[in-house]
């Protein structure tokens, strides 16, 4: 401790690499973990028991044509799924179109989704004002719709409740009968409030002029029933599409839980990568400690010779310098942990980022610092303990 006190500034500069390294690891891992949980929560808010069915990618002559124009699914598939899939609590068809929504002299590019009256519960939407559409409105292709908060802000200046007013989409006038509660962006950064919802028959017949459906959304009875629901939907669709054994599905079934799990795996890799990049500075800090310990051994060669000549053992000399390097590393690690927590708190408070500090990261940082002190301090300490006392005493 006295040796470190005699060279306070040098000791601080030596610890600086460790301080920056530990703080960087804590901040980077806090960003990664916070982002992972935030996006995971947003995706889960859409319903972890959500089941999605989309047409599979089409091929012709070995060329992938995509699935945007696939017409493999119809309303008969919905009826079959409702009848044969008890693991699903609700099912809705979906057809969608993009275009300009117009109110007076204002217009806004958006999307309209044609669904049934179970869609809101499946996708975890709620109605802020007004009402949803009825079965009769679905059967009669009624020109009614519900709008999200973004539509209100862009076309109605976000001031008044637009229920009872009309909005035009691709020249078709639609009566607004309900306003959806604000949901914000999803995990992919997509605005979940920038949409118009109408009866699927209205979008199908009046806007798109098609007879097929573009997707199916369902809700499993519970999250534990996801796998069973996927299996039942797959079997039902293969049966209704008359696919033989060995034939490739002309549809694809996904669950929200699978997407959350996949995204979490990707975020885990990115978090680990961020931590590894930040950990490079810990290696640099360790090299700095080794360098300073070599300098310290050289400066105190006569002291080492004196200790050895009065009975000091090689082990005592090695432990003296090894403890110095460990102290430098551990003190730097403690300061780095505090500094990393402070930076995380400031960034979270000022920028509003969802950063999460994990206690295990702090403990790991402390252990790594101790290991760095031992690893990079051992060789200089070993060199000091192997000095010849007579040669050390003669050293100038």
N, C-alpha and C positions, 0 to 999 in steps of 0.2 A: 504493500500500500504506500509506503514511504517513497519507493522508487517511482510509482505512478504519480504521486503528488509533486515530486521534483520536476516532472515534465507534464504538467497539466494540459497545456495546449497540444502537445504532441499526442498525448493519450486521447484527447478529444478528437483530433483529426483521424487517429487510428480507428476510433469507434465509429466515426461518421459513416464509413462504408457499411458497417453492420446496421447502424440506425436506419439509414436509407433503405437498405435491403429488406429489413424486417417490416418497416412501415409500408414499403411497396407491396410486399406479399400480402399483408393484411388488407390494404386498400383494394388491391386487384381482386383478391378472393371475395371480399365484401361486395364489390361491384358484380362479380359473376354470380354469387349466391343470391344477391338481391334481385338481379335481373331474372334469374331462373325461377325464383318463387313468385315474383310479380307476374311474369308471363304465364306461369303455370296456373296461378289463381285466376287470371283473366280467362284463360282457356277453359278452366274448370267451371267458371261462372256460366258458360254456355251449356253446361250439363255434362257431367262425366258419363252419364248413361245415354248420351246422344249416339244414334246410329245413322250413318249416311250411306246412301246407295247412289252411285253414279254410273253412267255408261262406261264401258271399258274402251280403251283406245282402239280405234278401227284401223285396219290395214288393207291395202289393196296393191297387189303386185309387189309385195315386200316393202311398201312404203307406208309409214305411219301417218294416218290422216287426222289423228287426235280424236277427242270424244265430243267436240262441240256440236257436231252435226249428227251424232249417233241417235238413232230412233228405235233403240232396242226395248224401251220401257213404255208401258201404257197403263191406263187406269185399271185394266184387268189385273196387273201385277199388284196394285194397291189392295184390290179386293182379295186376292189370293193370300197376301201377307197378313191382312187383318183376320182371315179365317184360319190360317195354318201356323201362325207364330204367336203362341200364348205368352212368350217371354217379352213381347212388346206391349206397352200400355197404350201407345198412341202412334198413329201413322199419318203422314201428310205428303201429298205429291208436291212437286215444286216445278214451276216453269218461270223463267226470268228473261228480262230484256233490258237493254241499256238504251238510254236516249235522253232527250231534253224534257225536263218538266217545266211547264210554263204557267205563270200566274200574272195576268195583266201584261206589263212590259218587262217583267223579270223572268229569267230562265236559269236553269241549273242542270248540269249533266248528272244524272243519277241512274239508279237501277230500280226496276219494279219486280216484285216477287209475287207470283201467283201461287197461293197455297189454300189449304182448307182452314177451318176454325180451330183445329188442334195444334196448328203450327206454333202459335204464341207460347203455349205451355211447353212444347218440345224444345224450342230455342230460348226459353227463359225470358221472353218478352212480357211486359205488362202494359196495360193501358192506363195512361195518365188521365185522359179525359175522353168522353164519348163512349163508344161501344165497339165491339167486334162485329163482323158480318155474320149473318145467319145462314142456315142451310138453304132457305128459300132464295136468298141472294146468290148463293153459289149455283143453284139449279137454273136460275134465270139470267145468268151472265150479267148480274147487276153491275152498273158502273159506279162502284163505291170503293173506298180505299182507306187505309190508315197510313199516317206519315210519321217519320222520325223527327227528332229535334233539329237535326241539321237542315232538313227541308224547310222547317218553319223559320229558322234563322236566315236562310238564303232567299226564300221566296216571300216570306211574310214579315221579314225584318225582326223576327223573334219576339214580337210585341203582343199580338193578340192570339187567342185560341181560335184556330182556323176551322174548327168543327162546324159543318154546315156550309162552308165555302167550297168552291170547285177548283180543281187543278187539272191541267191538260197534259197528257203524256202521249207523244206521237200523234197528236191531233184528236185524241179521245178524251172527252171531258169526264172527270171522275169526281164524285161527291165525297168530300172528306167526312167520315163518320167517327173517326177516332184518332187520338194522338198517343204515340208510344212513349213510355218513360225513357229517359236518357240512359244509355248503356256505355257510352264512350268508345274508345278504341279496343280492339281485341288484341290477342298476343302477337299478331302479325302486323299491327299498326293500322289495320283497316277500320274505318269509321263505321261502327255498327248502327249509327243513327242516320246515316245517309241512305235512306231507302224508302220505298213506297210498297205497301203490302195490299194486295187485292185478291179477290176470289180467283182460284186457278182457272176456272172456266172463262172468266173475263179476259185474263191475259192470254189464255190459250186461243180463244175464238176471236176476240175483238182486236187484239194487238199483234199476236204472232201468227194467227191463222194456221195452227197446227193441231194434230190430234194426239200426238205422243206427249209424254212428260219428260222433263230433263233431269229429274232427280227425285229421290224419295228420302224423307227424313222420318226417323222413328225414335221413340224413347223406350229404352229397356225398363222393365219393371223395377229393377234396381241395378246398381253398378256391378254387383256380383253376377248378374244375369247377362252381362254384355256378351261373353263368349257364346253362351247358349243362344242369345238373340241373333248373333251374327250367323251361327250355324243354321238356325231355322230359316232366316231370310235367304241365305244362300241356297238351301235345299228347295225352298218355295219357288225362287226365281228360276233355278235350273229346270224345275218341273214345268213351270208355266211357259218357259222359253223352249221346252222340248229339247234340251241339250242331252246328248248321250254321254255315257261314261267315256272319259278320255278327251272329250271336247272342252275347249277353253271357255271359261265364263265370258259372256259378252257384257258383263257388269262388274263393278268392284264395290265391296262392302267395307266400310271403315267405321271405327268407333272413336269418339272423342277421347276416351281413355287411352287408346293406342297412340293418338296424336300427342297427347300430353306426355306419355311415357317416352315416345321418340324424341320429342323436343327436349325433355329433361336430360336424355342421354347426350344429345348434341351440346346442351348447355354445360353439362358436366365436363365434357372434353374441352370446351372453350375456357371454362373456369380453370381447369388444370393447366391449360396452355398459358393463360394469363399469369397464374402462379409460378409456372416454370420460368417464364420470361423475367418476372420480377425477381425470382430466386437467383438469377445470374449475378445480380448486384451483391447478393450474400457471398457468392464465390469470390467476387472482386474484393469485398471487405475482408474475407479470410486471407487472401493473398497479401493485403495491406498489413494485417496483423503479423503474418510471417515475416514480412520485410522489416517491420519495426522491431520485432524480436531479434532478428539477426543484428540489427544496428545496436540494440541494447546489449546483446552479448559481446559485441566488439568493444563498445564503450566501457563495459564493466569487466573486462578481462582481468585486470589487476585485482579487482574485488573478488572475482572467482578464484584466482590463484591464492589469495590470502585466506579465504574460507577453507579451501582444500588443504592448505599448509597447516592450519590449526586443528585439523581433525574432521573437517566437513566431508561427508561421503558424496560420491558421485550422484547417488539417489537424491540427497538433499538439494544439490545444485539443480538437478533436473526438475524437481518438484517446485523449486522457487520460481524458475522461469515459466514452467508450465502453468502454475497458478496465476502468474501475471497475465499470461495470454488468455486464460479462461476468464479472469476478472474483466479484462478489456472486452471480451466477446459478450459476456453475460450482462455487464453494465450497458453496453451498446444495445443488446437485445431488449432490455427492460425499457430503455429510453425509446427505442424504435417501436415497441408495442404501444406505449403511451402516445407517441407521436402519430402512429397509424390510426389509433382510435380517435384522436383529436381531429385528424384530417377527415376521417369518415363522418364524424359528427357534423363538422362544418359543411362538408359537401352535401350531406343529407338535409341539413337545415336550410342552406342557402339555395341549392339547386333543386331540392326536392327529389333527389334520386333515392330509390328504395335500396339502400345498401345494408347488408346484414353481416355483422361480425360474429363469427362462430368461435366459441370458447376453445374448441379443439385446435383452431388455427393459432391462437395465442399460445397455448401450451406447446404446440409443435414448434412455433417460432423460438420459444425459450430453449427447448431441447436442441434444436438445430444450432442455435448460437453456442451452446455449451459444447456441442460436438465440433463445431468449427474451431473454437478456442483450443480444444485438445488436439484436433487433427493438424492445424496449421502451427500450433505452438510446440508440438512434440519434437520436431526435427531441430529447431534452434535450441530447445532445452537440452536435447540429447547432445548436440554439439558442445554446449557449455559444460556439461558434466564430463565430457571426454577430454577436456583440456588438461595438459600437463601442468601441475602446480608451478614448477620452476620456470617453464616457458611463459606461463601466465603472469608471474611476478615480474619477469623481465620486460613484459610488453609495454611499449611506449604509446 
